[in-house]
Amino acid sequence: MLGFWPALRAQSADEDAPRRVKSEVKPAYPALAKQMHLSGTVKVEVVIAPDGKVKRVRVVGGHPVLAAEAEKAAAMMRFEAAPKETTQVIEFRFEP
């Protein structure tokens, strides 16, 4: 079973507080990772539009086998609305 703990961190020039998640999406644990008994953390940078939708996603760290699923999950997440676009780093921890 996948252990999943997202961590959010603000990553902007003026260090705004991270926006709260309205709709969290848990990444799937890849079959190859299961076969390899792979665990680890994947860091994904997201650019969030003022309406709370994720505009862009970029993997900034983590095992490539886990990264694709983390990227997909991050793209489907929704955040609180805010007056401007923000950038945050989300960390997904995968454990078999």
Secondary structure as a PSIPRED ss2 file (coil, helix, strand):
# PSIPRED VFORMAT (PSIPRED V4.0)

   1 M C   1.000  0.000  0.000
   2 L C   1.000  0.000  0.000
   3 G E   0.000  0.000  1.000
   4 F C   1.000  0.000  0.000
   5 W C   1.000  0.000  0.000
   6 P C   1.000  0.000  0.000
   7 A E   0.000  0.000  1.000
   8 L E   0.000  0.000  1.000
   9 R E   0.000  0.000  1.000
  10 A E   0.000  0.000  1.000
  11 Q C   1.000  0.000  0.000
  12 S C   1.000  0.000  0.000
  13 A C   1.000  0.000  0.000
  14 D C   1.000  0.000  0.000
  15 E C   1.000  0.000  0.000
  16 D C   1.000  0.000  0.000
  17 A C   1.000  0.000  0.000
  18 P C   1.000  0.000  0.000
  19 R C   1.000  0.000  0.000
  20 R C   1.000  0.000  0.000
  21 V E   0.000  0.000  1.000
  22 K E   0.000  0.000  1.000
  23 S E   0.000  0.000  1.000
  24 E C   1.000  0.000  0.000
  25 V C   1.000  0.000  0.000
  26 K C   1.000  0.000  0.000
  27 P C   1.000  0.000  0.000
  28 A C   1.000  0.000  0.000
  29 Y C   1.000  0.000  0.000
  30 P C   1.000  0.000  0.000
  31 A H   0.000  1.000  0.000
  32 L H   0.000  1.000  0.000
  33 A H   0.000  1.000  0.000
  34 K H   0.000  1.000  0.000
  35 Q H   0.000  1.000  0.000
  36 M H   0.000  1.000  0.000
  37 H C   1.000  0.000  0.000
  38 L C   1.000  0.000  0.000
  39 S C   1.000  0.000  0.000
  40 G E   0.000  0.000  1.000
  41 T E   0.000  0.000  1.000
  42 V E   0.000  0.000  1.000
  43 K E   0.000  0.000  1.000
  44 V E   0.000  0.000  1.000
  45 E E   0.000  0.000  1.000
  46 V E   0.000  0.000  1.000
  47 V E   0.000  0.000  1.000
  48 I E   0.000  0.000  1.000
  49 A C   1.000  0.000  0.000
  50 P C   1.000  0.000  0.000
  51 D C   1.000  0.000  0.000
  52 G C   1.000  0.000  0.000
  53 K E   0.000  0.000  1.000
  54 V E   0.000  0.000  1.000
  55 K E   0.000  0.000  1.000
  56 R E   0.000  0.000  1.000
  57 V E   0.000  0.000  1.000
  58 R E   0.000  0.000  1.000
  59 V E   0.000  0.000  1.000
  60 V E   0.000  0.000  1.000
  61 G E   0.000  0.000  1.000
  62 G C   1.000  0.000  0.000
  63 H C   1.000  0.000  0.000
  64 P H   0.000  1.000  0.000
  65 V H   0.000  1.000  0.000
  66 L H   0.000  1.000  0.000
  67 A H   0.000  1.000  0.000
  68 A H   0.000  1.000  0.000
  69 E H   0.000  1.000  0.000
  70 A H   0.000  1.000  0.000
  71 E H   0.000  1.000  0.000
  72 K H   0.000  1.000  0.000
  73 A H   0.000  1.000  0.000
  74 A H   0.000  1.000  0.000
  75 A H   0.000  1.000  0.000
  76 M H   0.000  1.000  0.000
  77 M C   1.000  0.000  0.000
  78 R E   0.000  0.000  1.000
  79 F E   0.000  0.000  1.000
  80 E C   1.000  0.000  0.000
  81 A C   1.000  0.000  0.000
  82 A C   1.000  0.000  0.000
  83 P C   1.000  0.000  0.000
  84 K C   1.000  0.000  0.000
  85 E C   1.000  0.000  0.000
  86 T E   0.000  0.000  1.000
  87 T E   0.000  0.000  1.000
  88 Q E   0.000  0.000  1.000
  89 V E   0.000  0.000  1.000
  90 I E   0.000  0.000  1.000
  91 E E   0.000  0.000  1.000
  92 F E   0.000  0.000  1.000
  93 R E   0.000  0.000  1.000
  94 F E   0.000  0.000  1.000
  95 E E   0.000  0.000  1.000
  96 P C   1.000  0.000  0.000
